[in-house]
Amino acid sequence: MLGAYGKVQYLYEAGIDFVRGRLEALNNEFRVRHSHNPIHHIQSRVKTPQSISLKLKKSGIPVSMTNAKKNLRDIAGVRVICCYVEDIFTVAQLLTSQDDVQLIEEKNYIKHPKENGYRSLHLVVDVPVYLSEGKVYIPVEVQIRTVAMDFWASLEHNLRYKAEEEVPLFIVDELKKCADVITETDARMEQIFHAMSLLRDRAPKEPPPQGGDWI
């Protein structure tokens, strides 16, 4: 498994580099054209051999890199942290509308949250990786969420990971309530953003510099 992993790891890293490059270009364009960065930051990773083996075993699939490539679509993962909920769908639409990006799967946990309150938009896209012998398409999972959603998901995962036994139901309920509060906060912050944008657009513009003046 380790030897086979080493032979394909660079393909998944190249897939991540492709997605990150496209996202960073889109973010820079938005900053110039709209004075707004929809992306707060980007994280990425390639699953380790241990993580791949564990996921295959949980699915009852014999452990091999061949089976991993055939059955797992999240070996390469990119997490996009956005400022506002509307930014999530803007980023997703711009990424998946590109000619060489193929949308394979979409799971909208914002419209349909998980039972525990988890919210995020999950995409699986196939992206081209160019090699000396030609082009191959690599699946990359792209998770897109707000800063607030990421805050909740990170702490919820940390709490569950540290629990020595099954998390009590009342704790699960409290985490769900926190997720709902964070969702409301996300919506209010977006309203404030739009209000501030409207005020900025209505503000008087500075007169252009007079002829001959140097800026």
C-alpha positions in Angstrom: 0.0 0.0 0.0 2.7 2.5 1.0 4.7 1.8 -2.2 1.6 2.2 -4.4 0.6 5.4 -2.5 3.9 7.0 -3.2 3.5 6.4 -6.9 0.2 8.3 -7.1 0.5 10.9 -4.3 1.9 13.5 -6.7 -1.2 13.2 -8.9 -3.5 14.1 -6.0 -1.2 16.9 -5.0 -1.3 18.2 -8.6 -5.1 18.1 -8.5 -5.1 20.2 -5.3 -2.7 22.7 -6.8 -5.0 23.0 -9.8 -8.1 23.8 -7.7 -6.2 26.1 -5.4 -4.8 28.0 -8.3 -8.3 28.5 -9.9 -9.8 29.6 -6.6 -7.0 32.1 -5.8 -7.3 33.6 -9.3 -11.1 34.0 -8.8 -10.6 35.6 -5.4 -8.1 38.1 -6.7 -10.5 39.0 -9.6 -13.3 39.6 -7.1 -11.0 41.8 -5.0 -10.2 44.0 -8.1 -13.6 44.1 -9.7 -15.9 44.1 -6.6 -13.7 45.3 -3.7 -14.6 42.1 -1.9 -12.8 38.8 -1.3 -15.3 36.0 -1.1 -12.6 33.6 0.1 -11.2 34.1 3.6 -8.7 31.3 3.3 -8.0 27.9 1.8 -6.9 24.7 3.4 -5.9 21.4 1.6 -4.6 17.9 2.3 -4.0 14.5 0.7 -5.3 11.6 2.8 -2.6 9.6 4.4 -2.2 5.9 3.7 -3.5 5.2 7.2 -6.6 7.3 6.7 -7.2 5.7 3.3 -6.9 2.2 4.7 -9.3 3.0 7.6 -11.9 4.3 5.3 -11.7 1.3 3.0 -12.0 -1.1 5.9 -15.1 0.8 7.2 -16.7 0.4 3.8 -15.8 -3.3 3.7 -13.5 -2.9 0.7 -10.1 -4.7 0.5 -7.3 -2.3 1.2 -5.3 -1.5 -1.9 -4.4 1.7 -3.8 -6.3 0.4 -6.8 -9.5 0.1 -4.7 -8.8 3.5 -3.2 -8.6 5.2 -6.6 -11.7 3.4 -7.7 -13.9 4.0 -4.6 -12.7 7.1 -2.8 -13.3 10.6 -4.1 -11.9 12.5 -1.2 -8.2 11.4 -1.3 -7.5 15.0 -2.4 -9.3 17.6 -0.4 -9.6 21.3 -0.5 -11.5 23.3 2.1 -12.6 26.8 1.2 -13.5 29.2 4.0 -15.7 32.0 2.9 -16.8 35.2 4.6 -20.6 34.9 3.9 -23.1 32.3 2.9 -23.7 33.9 -0.5 -20.0 33.7 -1.1 -20.1 29.9 -0.8 -22.5 29.6 -3.8 -20.7 32.3 -5.8 -17.4 30.4 -5.4 -19.0 27.0 -6.2 -20.7 28.4 -9.3 -17.6 30.1 -10.6 -15.4 27.0 -10.1 -17.8 24.4 -11.6 -18.6 26.6 -14.6 -15.1 26.5 -15.9 -14.7 24.4 -19.0 -12.0 22.0 -17.7 -13.7 21.4 -14.3 -16.2 18.6 -14.2 -18.7 18.5 -11.4 -19.2 14.9 -10.3 -21.2 15.2 -7.1 -22.8 17.9 -4.9 -24.0 17.6 -1.3 -25.7 20.7 0.1 -25.5 20.5 3.8 -26.5 24.2 4.1 -29.9 23.6 2.6 -30.2 20.2 4.2 -28.0 20.2 7.4 -26.9 17.0 9.0 -28.7 15.9 12.1 -26.0 17.2 14.4 -26.2 20.7 12.9 -23.3 20.4 10.5 -23.5 22.8 7.5 -21.2 23.0 4.5 -21.4 22.6 0.7 -19.5 19.6 -0.5 -18.5 19.2 -4.2 -16.5 16.5 -6.0 -14.9 17.8 -9.1 -12.7 16.1 -11.7 -9.8 18.3 -12.7 -7.1 17.8 -15.4 -3.5 17.0 -14.5 -1.0 17.2 -17.4 1.7 14.6 -17.4 4.6 13.8 -19.8 2.5 11.1 -21.4 -0.8 13.0 -21.6 -3.7 14.2 -19.4 -5.5 12.5 -16.6 -8.5 13.6 -14.5 -8.2 13.5 -10.7 -11.1 13.8 -8.3 -10.9 16.5 -5.7 -13.4 17.0 -2.9 -14.0 20.7 -2.3 -15.7 21.7 1.0 -17.0 25.3 1.1 -18.2 26.9 4.3 -18.2 30.2 6.2 -15.8 31.1 8.9 -18.6 30.6 11.4 -19.5 27.1 10.0 -15.8 26.1 10.1 -15.5 27.3 13.8 -18.4 25.1 14.8 -17.3 22.1 12.8 -13.7 22.3 14.1 -14.8 22.5 17.7 -17.5 19.8 17.3 -15.0 17.4 15.8 -12.5 18.2 18.5 -15.0 17.5 21.3 -16.2 14.3 19.8 -12.6 13.1 19.2 -11.7 13.7 22.8 -14.7 12.0 24.2 -13.8 8.6 25.6 -17.3 7.2 25.1 -20.4 8.0 23.1 -21.4 11.7 23.5 -24.5 12.1 25.8 -27.7 13.1 24.0 -27.9 16.4 25.9 -24.5 17.4 24.7 -25.5 16.5 21.1 -28.6 18.7 21.6 -26.5 21.6 22.9 -24.1 21.4 19.9 -27.1 21.4 17.5 -28.4 24.6 19.3 -25.0 26.2 18.9 -25.1 25.4 15.2 -28.5 27.0 14.8 -27.3 30.1 16.7 -24.2 30.3 14.4 -26.5 30.0 11.3 -28.5 33.0 12.6 -25.4 34.9 13.2 -24.1 34.1 9.7 -27.4 35.6 8.3 -27.2 38.7 10.4 -23.5 39.4 9.5 -24.4 39.0 5.8 -27.2 41.6 6.3 -24.7 44.0 7.9 -22.3 43.4 5.0 -25.0 44.4 2.4 -26.0 47.5 4.5 -22.3 48.6 4.6 -21.9 48.0 0.9 -25.0 50.1 0.2 -23.6 52.9 2.3 -20.3 52.7 0.5 -22.0 52.8 -2.9 -24.0 55.9 -1.9 -21.0 57.8 -0.5 -19.9 60.8 -2.7 -17.0 59.9 -4.9 -13.8 61.8 -4.7 -13.2 64.1 -7.7 -10.7 62.8 -10.2 -7.2 64.5 -10.1 -6.8 67.6 -12.2 -4.8 67.4 -15.4 -1.1 67.4 -14.8 -1.4 66.2 -11.2 0.7 63.2 -10.2 -0.8 60.6 -7.9 
